[in-house]
Every structure is written in structure tokens, then in C-alpha cells.
Amino acid sequence: MKTQETIKKIEESRGSRVVTYVTSDRQGPVNARVAMDIIPIISNQLRKIGKQDKIDLVLYSSGGDTMVPWRLVSMIREYCDHFSVLVPYKAHSAATMIALGADEIVMSDMSELSPIDPSTANVFNPVDPQNPQNRIPISVEDVMAYFDLAKNKFGIKSDEELTEIFKKFIDSNPSIHPLALGNVNRTHNLIKILAKRLLKSHKAPMKEDEIEKIIEFLTEKLYSHQYYIGRKEAKDDLGIKSVVFADKELSDLMSELYEEYKQEMKMTEIWNPETELGENQVMNKKVYKIAYVENAEISNYFEVNMEFKKVQQNVAQQTTIGPINIPQEQIVWRMIGQGWK
């Protein structure tokens, strides 16, 4: 992999020290999200790099734990006077929040941010009927939109009428515990507080009304978590003044780095257990790299080890004489190890 060579080229172009944080968004069970376990990994690399004038974080992720951005940004700022985030392609949700904490968000024409309204999942959420071990996430914005519909579209204003609307919501969704909605509201408020702290951490202070406008757009006004924001919209429409347009040389280097990680982690390949097992194989073991943290000298990656087996399992089928078990060949898999290397 040539990633560290490309990192050095970006450092030469930017006059900075570069750290990358890339999480795979490959479809299937072999992907990664922004997570708190990254803190000691990046901390170790920052201590090896030492205090710098400029640190650039090259960031690619579809999102994850919303508690990570403030912790990560505040830690990186201890090691530099000027902190920038370079976005080669996706920096969604929690990754957008990390970017908001930077003095510069360097974006190419391919770069994209997203809304920061999260989905919550806890013990009070409805059980997933497809997988009883999991809970169905509740979108903060879906709940907020329901009450916005009642208040602003149907003109319901009085406390009595809003109480009735709330009761109807609970009655029509008996699997949603009221405490799950309380968690939604708490998370919604927390996201706003964290986003404000991140925007206020810039070396060049922002005005309060500018901060409020950005937060309102990213938490409420875009209406879909799948609404992706390019650099021109981020700067001109949302008013994120920290957005900087990468020139062609830097854009090419950022895209080159992304392509190298994409190939290494096979991010665009379809995950299929038959393919992973291998043709004419009864058992196979495979290793997947699903996240990277690198600088020009040190490389860390998160590795997942999986085992695949071809087995015979009885599958119940309905017949004219009743249900019978028919043996069928199936592929099963399990995780046998994971962790940072």
C-alpha cells in the first residue's frame, strides 16, 4: 500500500503533519464506524509526532459515535496551533462534527458533509422483528418532524391539543417506550451543545448568530440524514466559513489517498458469504482490515478475523402432509477475533 508515500506528498504540499482516520463503509458485516477506541490510537501517534504548527486530519467515515468528535478534536488541538480536516470524499454525521471542530475544512469537488441529527438506540427502543437481539434505531429528526407537522402544518398550538397529539403518537406506536422519546430529546439537545463547542473551538472566533445558523441547518433544516452537502453549499448556503476549496494538486492527492484505502479495504466490493468461503471450500478463514490510522511513519489498522463453514441445516418447509424438515447446504460464519494492530 502506498498510503504513507501519499501522506508525505500531502505534508509537502500543505507544510503540515498529516494523520489519517479512515473507516470502511463496505456493505455487510465488515465495516467500521467512528468509535471511542480511536482515542488511544491517535493519541499514541500524536505523541510520536509531537507539537506542530499545523496538523491535518484526513478523514473518511460514514459516521458513528457522536461522543467521539469533541474528545478527538480537543485532543488534537493540544498538539498544534492550527488544526485542519481534509475530506477526500465522505465525512458524514459524527465525521461532519469532527470537521466542524477544525480551523479549516479542506474540500474537493467530491467531498461531502451531512446533517448531524443522529438515530438513537437503547433498551427502551422497539425490538427489531428481523433480529430480536437488536433494537430499531429511532431517528431524532423523524420524531421532531412529527410534532413539527402538528404545530406548523396543521396549526396546532395549544398545550391541550399538543398533549392529545403526543398521546396519539404513543397509542399508535405502542412499542416505543416514552423514555425512548426522552432519550431522543436528550440526544437532540446534546448534539446542538457539542456542535456549538466544536465551532467555538476555532482559532478565529465565529459570531453567535453564525454558529446558530450552521447548527440549525445541520440538525433541523435539511430534513434527511441522507442529504449530502458539497463544498459550495457548505460555504455559501450554510455559512461554514472554515470551508476551504482544495486546489487541483491537493484534490488529486486526496483522491489518490482515498482510492488506496478503498482498494486495501475493498470498500466497493459486494460482501457475499459464498465468495468469502471460496469455490469448492468447506471451511475458510479470512482477515479484513476495516479502519486505518496512519501518519508518514506509523500505521495502525483495525482487523477482523472471520471463519466460514459450509454446513447442512434442516429447514422446515410446508407440504401437503404438513411441515417437514429438509436438509439444505448453508454457509455460516462467525467472528473469531478483532482489534487494533
C-alpha positions as CSV (number, residue, x, y, z in Angstrom):
1,M,0.0,0.0,0.0
2,K,1.3,3.4,-1.0
3,T,-0.7,5.4,1.6
4,Q,2.3,6.7,3.6
5,E,4.0,7.9,0.4
6,T,0.9,9.9,-0.5
7,I,0.7,11.2,3.1
8,K,4.2,12.6,2.7
9,K,3.2,14.3,-0.6
10,I,0.3,16.0,1.2
11,E,2.6,17.1,4.0
12,E,4.9,18.7,1.5
13,S,2.0,20.4,-0.3
14,R,0.5,21.7,2.9
15,G,3.5,22.3,5.1
16,S,1.9,20.2,7.8
17,R,2.0,16.9,9.6
18,V,-0.8,14.6,8.5
19,V,-2.7,11.9,10.3
20,T,-5.4,9.8,8.6
21,Y,-8.5,8.3,10.1
22,V,-10.4,6.1,7.6
23,T,-13.3,3.7,8.4
24,S,-14.6,1.3,5.9
25,D,-18.2,1.6,4.8
26,R,-18.3,-1.7,2.9
27,Q,-21.7,-3.3,2.8
28,G,-22.1,-6.3,5.0
29,P,-20.7,-7.1,8.5
30,V,-17.1,-6.0,7.7
31,N,-17.2,-2.2,8.2
32,A,-16.4,0.3,10.9
33,R,-17.7,3.5,12.4
34,V,-16.3,6.4,14.3
35,A,-15.7,4.9,17.8
36,M,-14.1,5.9,21.1
37,D,-11.4,3.2,20.8
38,I,-9.7,5.5,18.4
39,I,-8.6,7.9,21.1
40,P,-5.6,6.0,22.4
41,I,-4.6,5.0,18.9
42,I,-4.4,8.6,17.7
43,S,-3.0,9.8,21.0
44,N,-0.1,7.5,20.6
45,Q,0.6,8.8,17.1
46,L,0.3,12.4,18.2
47,R,2.8,11.9,21.0
48,K,5.3,10.4,18.5
49,I,4.7,13.4,16.1
50,G,5.0,15.9,18.9
51,K,3.8,19.5,19.0
52,Q,3.4,21.0,15.5
53,D,2.4,24.3,13.9
54,K,-0.2,22.5,11.7
55,I,-1.8,19.2,11.9
56,D,-4.1,17.9,9.1
57,L,-6.5,15.1,9.8
58,V,-7.5,13.3,6.6
59,L,-11.0,12.0,7.4
60,Y,-13.2,9.4,5.7
61,S,-16.2,7.9,7.5
62,S,-19.9,7.4,7.2
63,G,-20.4,8.4,10.9
64,G,-20.6,6.7,14.3
65,D,-20.4,7.6,18.0
66,T,-21.4,11.3,18.5
67,M,-19.4,11.4,21.7
68,V,-16.1,11.0,19.9
69,P,-15.8,14.3,17.9
70,W,-15.3,16.7,20.9
71,R,-12.9,14.3,22.6
72,L,-10.9,13.8,19.5
73,V,-10.8,17.4,18.4
74,S,-9.8,18.7,21.8
75,M,-7.0,16.2,22.0
76,I,-5.6,17.0,18.6
77,R,-5.7,20.7,19.4
78,E,-3.2,20.1,22.3
79,Y,-0.6,19.2,19.7
80,C,-1.0,22.0,17.2
81,D,-1.6,25.7,16.7
82,H,-3.7,25.2,13.5
83,F,-5.9,22.2,13.0
84,S,-7.4,21.2,9.6
85,V,-9.6,18.4,8.4
86,L,-9.1,17.2,4.8
87,V,-12.2,15.5,3.4
88,P,-11.3,13.3,0.3
89,Y,-14.9,12.1,-0.1
90,K,-17.3,11.2,2.8
91,A,-17.3,12.8,6.2
92,H,-20.9,12.1,7.4
93,S,-22.7,12.5,10.7
94,A,-20.2,12.2,13.5
95,A,-17.4,12.8,11.0
96,T,-19.1,16.0,10.0
97,M,-19.0,17.0,13.6
98,I,-15.2,16.3,13.7
99,A,-14.8,18.5,10.7
100,L,-16.8,21.3,12.4
101,G,-14.1,21.5,15.1
102,A,-11.3,22.3,12.6
103,D,-10.0,25.7,11.7
104,E,-10.2,24.6,8.1
105,I,-12.3,22.0,6.4
106,V,-10.5,21.4,3.1
107,M,-12.8,20.0,0.5
108,S,-12.5,18.9,-3.1
109,D,-15.4,18.8,-5.6
110,M,-16.0,15.2,-4.4
111,S,-16.1,16.0,-0.7
112,E,-19.3,15.8,1.2
113,L,-20.6,16.6,4.7
114,S,-24.0,15.6,6.1
115,P,-26.6,16.5,8.7
116,I,-25.6,15.6,12.3
117,D,-29.1,14.5,13.5
118,P,-28.5,11.1,14.9
119,S,-30.6,8.0,15.4
120,T,-30.8,6.6,18.9
121,A,-30.8,3.0,20.1
122,N,-31.2,1.9,23.7
123,V,-33.0,-0.6,25.8
124,F,-36.3,1.4,25.5
125,N,-36.4,1.3,21.7
126,P,-38.6,-1.2,19.8
127,V,-37.2,-4.7,19.3
128,D,-36.2,-5.4,15.7
129,P,-38.5,-8.2,14.4
130,Q,-35.8,-9.4,12.0
131,N,-33.2,-9.7,14.8
132,P,-34.7,-9.8,18.3
133,Q,-31.2,-9.2,19.7
134,N,-31.2,-5.7,18.3
135,R,-33.3,-2.6,18.8
136,I,-34.7,-0.5,16.0
137,P,-33.0,3.0,15.9
138,I,-35.3,6.0,16.3
139,S,-34.4,9.0,14.1
140,V,-34.3,12.2,16.1
141,E,-35.5,14.1,13.1
142,D,-38.4,11.7,12.4
143,V,-39.8,12.4,15.9
144,M,-39.2,16.2,15.6
145,A,-40.8,16.2,12.2
146,Y,-43.9,14.5,13.6
147,F,-44.5,17.3,16.1
148,D,-43.4,20.0,13.5
149,L,-46.2,18.6,11.3
150,A,-48.7,19.0,14.0
151,K,-47.7,22.5,15.1
152,N,-46.6,24.2,11.8
153,K,-48.6,22.4,9.1
154,F,-51.8,21.7,11.0
155,G,-51.7,24.8,13.1
156,I,-52.0,23.0,16.5
157,K,-50.7,25.4,19.2
158,S,-52.5,24.8,22.5
159,D,-50.9,22.6,25.2
160,E,-54.1,20.5,25.3
161,E,-54.1,19.8,21.6
162,L,-50.3,19.0,21.7
163,T,-50.8,16.7,24.6
164,E,-53.5,14.9,22.6
165,I,-51.1,14.6,19.6
166,F,-48.5,13.1,21.9
167,K,-51.0,10.6,23.2
168,K,-51.9,9.6,19.7
169,F,-48.3,9.2,18.8
170,I,-47.8,6.8,21.8
171,D,-51.0,4.9,21.2
172,S,-50.2,4.3,17.5
173,N,-46.6,3.2,18.4
174,P,-47.1,1.1,21.5
175,S,-43.6,-0.5,21.0
176,I,-42.0,2.9,21.6
177,H,-41.5,3.5,25.3
178,P,-41.9,7.1,26.4
179,L,-38.3,7.0,27.8
180,A,-37.1,6.3,24.3
181,L,-38.6,9.6,23.2
182,G,-36.9,11.2,26.2
183,N,-33.6,9.8,25.0
184,V,-34.3,11.3,21.6
185,N,-34.8,14.7,23.0
186,R,-31.7,14.5,25.2
187,T,-29.6,13.4,22.3
188,H,-31.0,16.2,20.1
189,N,-30.1,18.8,22.7
190,L,-26.7,17.2,23.3
191,I,-25.8,17.3,19.6
192,K,-26.5,21.0,19.5
193,I,-24.3,21.7,22.5
194,L,-21.4,19.6,21.1
195,A,-21.7,21.2,17.7
196,K,-21.6,24.7,19.3
197,R,-18.5,23.8,21.4
198,L,-16.8,22.4,18.3
199,L,-17.5,25.6,16.3
200,K,-16.4,27.8,19.2
201,S,-13.0,25.9,19.4
202,H,-11.7,27.7,16.2
203,K,-8.7,30.0,16.4
204,A,-10.7,32.6,14.5
205,P,-13.8,33.1,16.7
206,M,-17.2,32.9,15.0
207,K,-20.2,35.1,15.7
208,E,-23.0,33.6,17.8
209,D,-25.6,34.0,15.1
210,E,-23.3,32.3,12.5
211,I,-22.9,29.3,14.8
212,E,-26.6,29.1,15.4
213,K,-27.4,29.2,11.7
214,I,-25.0,26.3,11.0
215,I,-26.3,24.2,13.8
216,E,-29.9,24.8,12.8
217,F,-29.2,23.7,9.3
218,L,-27.3,20.6,10.3
219,T,-29.8,19.4,12.9
220,E,-33.2,20.5,11.7
221,K,-33.4,22.2,8.3
222,L,-32.1,19.6,5.9
223,Y,-34.8,17.1,6.8
224,S,-32.9,13.9,5.7
225,H,-29.8,12.2,7.1
226,Q,-29.0,11.2,3.6
227,Y,-28.8,14.8,2.4
228,Y,-25.2,15.3,1.4
229,I,-23.5,18.7,1.3
230,G,-20.9,19.7,-1.2
231,R,-18.3,22.4,-0.5
232,K,-20.0,25.2,-2.3
233,E,-23.3,24.7,-0.4
234,A,-21.4,24.2,2.9
235,K,-19.6,27.5,2.5
236,D,-22.2,29.7,0.7
237,D,-25.6,28.4,1.9
238,L,-24.8,27.0,5.4
239,G,-22.2,29.7,6.1
240,I,-19.4,27.4,7.2
241,K,-16.6,29.9,6.7
242,S,-13.9,27.4,7.7
243,V,-14.5,25.5,4.4
244,V,-11.6,25.9,2.0
245,F,-11.6,24.7,-1.6
246,A,-8.6,22.4,-2.4
247,D,-6.7,23.2,-5.5
248,K,-6.2,20.6,-8.2
249,E,-2.9,19.3,-6.9
250,L,-4.3,18.7,-3.4
251,S,-7.6,17.4,-4.7
252,D,-5.7,14.8,-6.7
253,L,-3.6,13.8,-3.7
254,M,-6.7,13.5,-1.5
255,S,-8.5,11.3,-4.1
256,E,-5.4,9.2,-4.6
257,L,-5.2,8.5,-0.9
258,Y,-8.9,7.6,-0.7
259,E,-8.5,5.2,-3.7
260,E,-5.6,3.5,-1.9
261,Y,-7.7,2.9,1.2
262,K,-10.7,1.9,-0.8
263,Q,-8.8,-0.8,-2.6
264,E,-7.0,-2.0,0.6
265,M,-10.3,-2.4,2.5
266,K,-12.3,-3.5,-0.6
267,M,-14.9,-0.9,0.2
268,T,-16.9,-1.2,-3.0
269,E,-16.9,-5.0,-3.2
270,I,-20.1,-6.8,-2.5
271,W,-19.8,-9.0,0.6
272,N,-21.1,-12.5,-0.1
273,P,-20.5,-15.4,2.2
274,E,-20.2,-17.8,-0.7
275,T,-17.5,-15.7,-2.3
276,E,-15.8,-15.3,1.1
277,L,-15.8,-19.1,1.7
278,G,-14.3,-19.8,-1.7
279,E,-15.1,-22.2,-4.5
280,N,-15.1,-25.9,-3.5
281,Q,-14.1,-25.0,0.1
282,V,-15.8,-26.5,3.1
283,M,-14.1,-24.1,5.6
284,N,-12.1,-20.9,5.3
285,K,-10.7,-18.1,7.4
286,K,-10.4,-14.5,6.3
287,V,-8.9,-11.4,7.7
288,Y,-10.4,-7.9,7.0
289,K,-8.9,-4.5,7.6
290,I,-11.8,-2.1,8.3
291,A,-10.2,1.0,9.7
292,Y,-6.9,2.8,9.4
293,V,-5.0,5.5,11.4
294,E,-1.7,6.5,9.8
295,N,0.9,9.1,9.6
296,A,4.1,9.2,7.5
297,E,5.9,6.9,9.9
298,I,3.3,4.8,11.8
299,S,0.4,2.7,10.6
300,N,-2.3,1.2,12.7
301,Y,-5.3,-0.7,11.5
302,F,-8.4,-2.5,12.9
303,E,-8.5,-6.1,11.9
304,V,-11.4,-8.5,12.0
305,N,-10.9,-12.3,11.7
306,M,-13.8,-14.4,10.5
307,E,-14.4,-18.1,10.0
308,F,-16.7,-19.5,7.3
309,K,-18.1,-23.1,7.1
310,K,-20.4,-25.0,4.8
311,V,-22.9,-27.0,6.9
312,Q,-26.1,-29.0,6.5
313,Q,-29.0,-27.5,8.3
314,N,-32.6,-28.7,8.5
315,V,-35.1,-26.1,7.1
316,A,-38.8,-26.5,7.8
317,Q,-41.0,-26.5,4.6
318,Q,-44.7,-26.7,4.4
319,T,-46.1,-29.6,2.3
320,T,-49.5,-31.2,1.7
321,I,-48.9,-33.6,4.6
322,G,-47.7,-30.9,6.9
323,P,-44.3,-29.3,7.7
324,I,-41.2,-31.4,7.2
325,N,-37.5,-30.7,7.7
326,I,-35.4,-30.7,4.5
327,P,-31.6,-30.7,4.9
328,Q,-30.1,-27.8,3.0
329,E,-26.5,-26.7,2.5
330,Q,-25.8,-23.3,4.0
331,I,-22.8,-21.2,4.8
332,V,-22.4,-20.0,8.4
333,W,-19.8,-17.5,9.7
334,R,-18.5,-16.2,13.0
335,M,-16.1,-13.6,14.2
336,I,-13.1,-15.3,15.9
337,G,-11.0,-12.2,16.6
338,Q,-10.8,-8.4,16.3
339,G,-8.7,-5.4,17.4
340,W,-6.2,-2.7,16.6
341,K,-2.8,-3.7,15.2
